Amino acid sequence: MIRLYAVLATVVLAIGLGAMWLLTRGAGSDDQFAQCRSSTIAGGTAAIGGPFELINGAGETVTDTDVITEPTLVYFGYSFCPDVCPFDMSRNAEAVDILAERGQSVTPLFISIDPKRDTPEVMADYAFNLGGKTIALTGSPAQVKAASQAYKTYYKAHDSNDEFYLVDHSTFTYLVTPQEGFIEFFDRNDTSEQMADKVGCFLDKI
């Protein structure tokens, strides 16, 4: 049943983003990124993203302006995730490496939706193991909820009395820049090469 809620939440988000894309397309030539967009992806004017306050691997409180200092790929997940998060974050890191080879700098950002287990120390190890420029953040339950709501993501933990509990969550990756804020999102069907190509297109327009 919980997984059904996750699917329904994802469908609702996709429909909303699609509607906002239509509104954005209808606005005409104001969208500087129009050539880079997919026909099923929302425009950069969608009400996604915004300020957040979280905790980094050193236990320091940081804000969105502290960590989003260049184009950033934002992903919400958790370190105990058995398959989806490792795949998605590895894909994101590979896309960042491809972009670096092309002379474009992007930061992969991981935000935990499992603050009970994802302590700052765990996040420090998580970022280290992913390598490169990866930043991993956690926070209090309230901080995590606020960040998730800003990006319109879904998450729901299973019975947390079981130390091996899983967390259902949406799996979008968001492209965000310090200047424009949210620009685009990517789903799990995008390969690292495809993501690099799409991100590169947007960065060329900035």
N, C-alpha and C positions, 0 to 999 in steps of 0.2 A: 504494500500500500504506500509506504514511504517513497519507494522508487517511482510509483505512479505520480505522486505529488511532484517529484523532481521533474519528471517528463512534462507534466502539465505546466509547471512554472516556466520551463524552457520554451514550450510552445507559445505561452502567453507573451514572454519576452520577445520571441522571434516575430510574432504578429505585431507587437507594438513597435519594434524596430522597423519592420517593413512599412508600417503605416507612416512612421516618421520619415522614412526614406522617400515615400511618395510625396509627402509634403515638401521635403527638401528639393526633390527634383522639380516639383511644380513651381518652386521659387525662381527657377531660371538660372541665369549665369552667375549668381552670387557665390556659388560653391566653387572655390578654387581647386578642389580636389575631384571634381566631377568625372574627369577622365580615368581616375584611379579606382572608382567605386564599382562594386559588383551590383548587379540588378537586385540582389536580395539583401543588401547590407545598408544599414541606416547611415544618414549623413552626419557630418561632424557637428551639426547644430542640435543633435539629440541630447536630451537632458540626462546624460550619463557622465559619471565622474564627479569630482569635486573635492573639497578639502577633507583630509583625514588626519588623525593623530594616532600613531602606533608606536611600537617598541622594536628597536633593532637588536641585532645579535649581541651587542655590547650592553644591553639593558637600558639604552638611552631612549628617551621619548623623541620621536621625529615626526615631522609633518610631511604632507605631500610635496611641499616646496623644497624640503630638505633632500628628498630622494628622487623626485622627478626633475632632474636638472638638464636632461636632454631627452630626445625621443625614447620612450620607455614602453616595454611590453608588460602589461600588468595581468597577473594571473592569480586567482583565488583557489587555494587547495589546502592540503595538509600533509605533513611529513609521513604519516603512517599509511597514506593512500597506497594500496597494493599495486595498482597498475596505471590508472588514468593519469594521475598527476606526474609520476615519473616520465611517462611517455610525452606528455604535453610540455613539461618543462625542458626535457632534453631536446624536443623539437624546437622550442623557442630559443634555446641556447645555440643550437645549430644554425638557426636563421640569423641570429646575431653575429655568429662567426662568419657566415657568408657575406653579410652586409659589411663587416669589418674589412674583409678582403676587397670589397668594392669601394672602400674609403668612406663608409657611412657608419657612424657610431650610434649604437642603441643599447640600452640597459634592460636586462630581464629582471622584473620585480615579482617576487612571490609573496603573497599575503595569506597568512594562515587563517583558516576558518575553524580551527581546533585549538583554541587558546588553552584548554585544560592540559593538553599534552605538549603542545608546541611552545615550550619556554624559550626565552631569549637564547639560552645555551644551545638548545636543539636547532633553532633557526641559524645560529652561527655555523654549526656543523653542516646543516643542510646547504647553505650558501657555499661553503667551502668545498663540499663534495661536488656541487654542480660546476664549480670553477668559474673562470672568467670574471665578469663584472656583476654576477648575480647578487641581488640584494634580497634578503628574506626577512619579513617582518611578522610580528605577532602583536598581542595587546591584551587588554582586559576583554571580557565578553562584550561589554558595552562599546569599546573602541572598535572591535572587530565587526560587530553588528552595524555600527555607523558607516564604516568603510564599505561593507558589503551592500548596504542600502544605497549608498551613493552611486555604486556601479550597477545597481539593479541585479545583483547576483542572488542565487538561492543556495542555502545549505541547511541541513538538518541532521543532527547526530542520532545514531541509533542508541540503544540502551547503554549509557556511559558507566553502568555498574560493571560491565564487562571491559576489562582493560584493553581488549583488542577490538573495541567497537569501531565501526565504520561510520563515515559521514557522507551522506548524499549531497551532491553539490553540482551547480552548473559549471561548465567547462570552457567558457569563452576566454579568449585572450584579447586584451584591449590595447590598442595603440594610442598613447597619450603623449603630448608634448607640453613643455612649460608654457608655451605661448598660446596654442590653440586648445589645450585641454584634450578631451576625448576626440579622436578623429575617426577611428574604425575599429571593428572587432573581427576576430577570426574564430572559426569553429575547428573541430577536431579533424575535419576532412582536409584542411590545408596542410600540405607538406612543408618542410623547412624551406625548400627552394621556392615554392609558391608564396609562402609568407614573406620571404626575403624580397621577391620581385614586387609584391604588392606594397610592402613597407617602403621599399626603395622608390616606388612611384610617388607615394605621398611625400617622402622627404625631399624629392626633387622639386616639388611644388611649393615648398616652404620658403 
